[in-house]
């Protein structure tokens, strides 16, 4: 069961009617996002996941995709195709391609993208001995209509394609690891794969979900495309903890309660200045339980932060945003670190790819939150300061730019 999955199967045969007039003459996966066909982003992601072969299930204008992608050699993997009539639904497409499908494979939609934690998805698939391990967006923000009930251990107890069952929470976004044996559950005739197979697996307790908090992006409609274009724009982002990372931490069980209590740590302003001069968004992520405990008001917290911003302005620099959790440690909120809620809030506001963002903190709770969100994390202390990390990050980014330049230069 722990054998590596090396094949991804992409459902890419639909008409894409919601993208007319583009899809009058082009298949949906070729829609350009920042001048790059959407399918390119998916293929590069599959390469990063360690996939060696892609099988594209095509229907509408297949030659446009095949002529563009070829055999996959330009991407460093193999691309094969299975072509069926345009009116075939997903069940028939998968059944038709059965002879080309591996015993275990990753199934995805051609119009969704999410920077998922593939290693976790695979570990869950193996540990659950699932027939299918789907990726589910938690949908805490009601980004779309939910279609799932999921238990705390990841078992899917309801799959409702029509999305009418009460109290649904979570939505299937693809990225499903699949045991090929489920193809036998697809009935004869034209049918939808999920609508036919998922309810059968729910009955067998063999459908599981890996819940993902990171917003997914789509080319399913023009409304979603605007967000998708913003998501794929290159961004450099650093999340900073506050107390103990950029300013002197108060004594245990004490708080920064007024502006004059806020004292910068040596090198912290310089670190922010370096990051800003090198094009980074700098976002503060801070727990402030003193509000819940009555030690300060939210109005006073804003005054403290205005003092912080004013100090930075004197040095001709700034931070871009501040997210804070006002709750007590036992309030059970999703935003208080080590929970990653504030980071995901920032992700949605700025359409960030958190797998490319840095988080710097001085506490294990900071790092736990960052890792839960998929960020690149650095912990600071008296010997390894935020200034040291800022210089490192800038140096790494410059090296990456040079690497990309020579990689792309003929």
C-alpha positions, 0 to 999 in steps of 0.5 A: 500500500505504501508504494509510491504513486507515479501516475496522475489522471486528469479529467479534461474533456468537458465543453466548459460552457461557462467560459464562452466565448473562449471555449467556442474555439478552445478547450477549458484547460487552455484558458490563459492565466497571466499568459500561461495556459492553466494546464501548465500550472497543473502539470508543473505541480504534478511534476513537483509531486513526483508524478512520472506519467500523466494520462489526460482524458479528453473529449472537446477539441482534444487536438488543441491540448495534444498539440500544445503538450505533446508527449510531455518531454518538455516537462520532464515526464510522459503524457498519454491521452485517452479521447472519448466523445464530447458527451461522455460524462466522467464515469464513462471517460474513466471506464474507457481509459481503464487499460491505461490506468495504474493500480493506484493513481492521483485523479484531478480536475482540469479546472482546480488548483490548490497547493495541497500537502501531497505527502499528507494526502498520500500518508492518509491514503495509506493509513486509512486503507482507503479506496479513495482519499479525496482532498476536501476544502474545509469551506469555513468561509462559505467560499462555495456550497459544501457537499460532504460530511466528514468525521474527525478521523477523515471518514466521509459519511455523506457525499451529496453531489446536489448539495442539499443535505442539511449541515454539510461542511467541506467540499471535494476539490479533486486531488484524489488518490484512487485504488483502480479496483473502484472502476468496477463500481462504475455502472454501464452507460453514461454516468458521473463518476463521483455521483455513482462511486462515492456514495457506494464507498461511503456505504463501505466506509472506504471514502476518506478526506484529507481536509485542506484549509488553503483556498483552492483556485479555479477556472470554472467561471469568470468570477473565479478566474479573477482570483486565480489570476491574482493567486498566480501572480508572483508574490514574496511574503514574510509573516512575522510574529510580534512579541519576542520576534520584533519587540521585547517580550513582556514577562510571562502572563504580562502584556504590552498594554500601552504604546510605550511598552512596545520596545523594538528588538535590536535589528528588527526595524532593519530587518523589516526595511531589508524585506520591504526594499526587496519587494516582500509583503510583511504581515504581522501575525500575533496572539493578543489574549490580553484583550480577552483577559481584560488587560487591554482593549482593542482600541489600545492595541490599535494605538500600540500598532500605530506607534509601531507603524510610526516608528517604521515610517521614521525609518522610511519603511512599513509593514503591510498588514496586521492580523491578531487573535483577541481570544484566550487560550481556552476559547477554542478559536481557530485563529490563536496560534498554534492554530493557523487561522490568522495565516489562512485569513491573510492567504484569502485576503491577498490570494497567497500561495502559502507554500511559498511564504515565510514565517518567522517566530520565536515560539514553538506555537508560531512554528506550529501555526506556520507548518500547519499552513504550509509555510517555510518557517524559521525560529529566532532567538537571541543568537539567531535574530529576525535580522539574520533571517531577513538577510538569509531570505533575501539572499536565498531569493536572489540566488533563486532568481539567478538560478531561474534566469540561467535555467530559462536562458537558451 
